[in-house]
Amino acid sequence: MAGQDPSPYVTGYRKGFVMKVSILPWFWTSSASLLLVAAYAGYGGPSLVFLLMAVGLIMLQGALVQAGSPRLVRVTREWSPVRPTAGDSAELSLHIEFKGGLPPLWIKVHDPLAVRAGSPGEFVMLTGFRRHADLTGRVSGLRRGIYRTEKLSITYGDLFGWFTRTLSIEAEGFLTVVPKISSMPASGETGNLAGGESMQGGLPAGHKGELLRDYRPGDSWKSIHWKASSRRAGLLARVPEAGGPAERIILLSTDPGSYSPAAEEFELAVSCAASLLRMENSAGRRATLICGSRSDGGRSCGHDIEQEEGMNILAAVSLDAYIPGHSLLIETVQEHSHGLITFIIGRLTPEIASAAISAAARGIALEIITTGDKAWAPELSVDTIELLLHSGLRLSPRVVPIQDTELPAKGRSS
């Protein structure tokens, strides 16, 4: 991430630029001139003189175009809307100003930033030797991301388009394409894997405002949660939440091992995280967003995170094996044991399943959203799956329901 402009949505300009001159036309026209001179010396004739003068005029106007290059070029890039959503289209306006020298007759602009963000990224305009040019184009199919400082090239030339010159100009600034919002179930409509309690506002039904932890000597017998304790080896006690509803921890795994080899479901995972963040902010609830990404220093956290800041983090997030998915879950459980952790992954791997079972045994309020076609990886053993089915972990109902036919045969891994 490079430094930001005063306005993050309008790119600036630089006085310096790199020029590239097309030499090949000079080779052909010079060769043609020499042949005409040799032909005239040997045979003479007014036709050869006319052809020689025509070639000379073509070379002269090419020399004027290439030698009279503008001394200063200013480019301003504007987007509308200023924060588009992935998959949408946006209007790109390029405002170009030429100072000094001879302004071009026509220009062709190639903008790699627009190409990376969507398409197209090439603009052609007949400027007619004007010093100000405004080019507008539609960039469709925008891809999620933050697109920062990028050089664009301006090519101009003579009347025939033979003698060209290309200016490579570094334009500062960036474009932010935020994730698409997906349809998420409202609070209290969350499902479970098997036999787990439904969730209301991130807490077990009937106990809103309470969390569970291991029973400690001195705790009241009335605080014991007998139903949850019956599924575990030890007793679990209710802990009243003084601050009201539990804070939601939105945990997004960026470990490629948590997704299928094609990683097609990663964009859906980012969309789910964006939807949850917007839902929590709209309801006025606290939210913390955690992503495993090298570009964000491994983890991106924010208590009471603003929606715009969170969207910027999700716009820039990408797959990165810097922090494995199970390590990210373990660290989050250790640091946020009193919040509702929503873990978003493509599929359950053996390591993530073991970490989730361990968290459930400690009474951690944990729900898992899987965005892949299958809820778990094929290498997950049947014994681990059975532990998951009886752990009380919550699974969002928006994911493909787990069917008995998906279970591997008893006694083997699949």
C-alpha positions, 0 to 999 in steps of 0.5 A: 500500500503506497501513500495516499493522495489528499483525495483518495479517488482522484489521481494526480500527475507528475511533471516527469515522464518517460518518452519512447520514440518510434524509430522503425518509420524513419528506417523505411522512409529513409530507405524509400528516399535513398531509392528515389534519389538513386532512381532519379539520378539514373533515370530522372523524370518529374514523377520521381521528383514528386514522390521524393517531395511527398516522402520528404514532407511526410518525414518533415511532419513526422519530425515536427510531431516527435521533436515538438513534444509537450514539455509538461503533461498533467493527467487527472483520473476520476471515478464515478461512483467513487467506491464501486462494488465488485462486479459493478461498472464505473465511469472513468474520466481522464482529464489531460492537459498539455503544456509547452511544445506542440499539442498532439493531433490525436492521442491513444491512452492505455491505462493499466490500472483500468485493465487490472480493475476491469475492462477496457483500459484504452481510449482513443481521441482526436484532439485537433491540437487542443491542449486540453482533452477529456476522455470518458469510458465505462469500465465494467466487471470491476474486481475487488481490490485496492488499485494504487499508483499506476503509470499510464501511457499516452501515444500520439503521432502524425497525420498518418499515424506512422511517426509516434511518440509514447509518454509514460506518466506516473499518476498517483492515487488509487481506486477502491473496489469494495466486496459485494454484499451477500444475503446473510441470515438475520441474528437469531436465525443461525443454524447448527451442525447437529444438536447444537443450540440455536443462537440469538444475538450470538449467544445460546437461546434463552441465555442472551447476555451470558457466556460460558466458561469452565466451572471454577471452585466457588462458582454458584451451582445455579450458574452451571449450564447443565445442557452444555455440560452434558456434552462435555467432560467437565462442567460449564458455568454461565458468565453474565456479560456486563456490557450487553450482547457479546461482541462479534469477532469476524474471522476470515481465513486467507489460508489457501489450504482452507479452500479448494485448489481453485479457491473459487469460494474465497470471494464468497468468503470475503463477501460474507465477512463484508455482509456481517460487518455491515450487519453489525454496524447497522445494528450498532453492535461492536465488531472486530474484523480479523484477517490472516494476510501478509499485506496487513502484517498477518492480522487486521483487527479493529474494535468498534471498526468503522464500516468504511475501514473494514471494507478497505481491509476486505477490499485488499485481502488476498489468499496468503499462507502466512498464517494457517487457518487453524493457527488463526483460529487458535490465536483468536480463541485465546485472545477473544474468548468472551466474544462470539467468533464467526469463522469464515472458511471455504471448507473444514480441514482436519487441523481447523476441525481439531481446533474448532472441537477444542474451542467448543470443549472450552465453551467458546461461542463459535460459529463456522461459515463454510462457503465451498460446495462441501462443508469439509475437505475430503481428507477429513476422517469420519471420526473427526466428523462425528466429533464435530457433529456432537460438539455443538458447533454452529453452522450457518444455514446459508451453506449447503446442508450436510447430508449423510451421504457426504459422510465418508465410510466408517474407519477410513479417511476420505 
